[in-house]
Amino acid sequence: MATNKQPANTLRCGKIKATIWENTSEKGPFFSTTFSRPFKDQSGVWRNGASFGLNDLEALLTVAREAKDWIAGHALKR
């Protein structure tokens, strides 16, 4: 995202991170989720990868389910 806005929530499972963002539209607020795999590059700088290997997929499924549950719980409160 190209904004300085803080995420609504961040969930983690192992090396995988789900970041939940609150957005607004003409129809009102809604949530979206980005998934990433933080890693250090060769120079030691932290980066976020957007590709997932076989060993990452179970954790990706877990954070996706947790993100879905979090969004569903917060969307009901509106």
N, C-alpha and C positions, 0 to 999 in steps of 0.2 A: 504494500500500500504506500502511496506517496504522501500520506498525511502525517502530521505529528500527533495524531490522536492515540490515546492509550487503548489497549485491547479491553474488551469487557471481561474476558477470562482467558487464562492459558492453562492447558492441560498437558500432562506429560505421561508417557509410558516408555520406560527405557530411554532410548535415544530419540524417540519421536515426539514431536510437539504439535499440538493443535492450538491455534490462536483464534479466538472468537472475537469478531468485530461487530459492533452495533452500527448500523447505517440508517439513513433516513431516505424515504422516497415520497412521492406524492401521496401514496397510500398509507404512509406512516412508517414507524421504525421497523427494522427487521435485522436479523443476525446473519452473518456469513462466517465461514471458517476457512482458514488456510492451514495447510499441513507442511511441516518442514522437518529436516533432520540436521540439527546443528553439527558442525565439524570444524576442526582447525585445519587451515590450509598449510602449505609447506613453510610459510613464514610465521606460523603460529597465530594467525589472525582468525577469529571465529567467523564462520560463514554459515549460511543456511542452504542446504541442498533441497531440491524438490523432487528427487528421484529416490526410489526405495527398492532395496534389494530383497531377496527372498527372506532373509533373516529379520527384516524390518516390518514385514507385512502383518504379522500377528499384532505387534504393537500399534501399527497404523489402524487396524480394525478396532482395537480396544479404545484408542483415543477418539476415533470417529463415533463409536457408540456413546462414549461419555459426552462428547460434544453435542450429539443429537439429544441426549437426555437433558443436558444443561439448557440448551436452547428451548426445548419443549417446555421445561419447567419455568423458564423466564418469559417465554412468549405467552403463557397462560395468565401471567400476572398483569398483563396489559389490558 
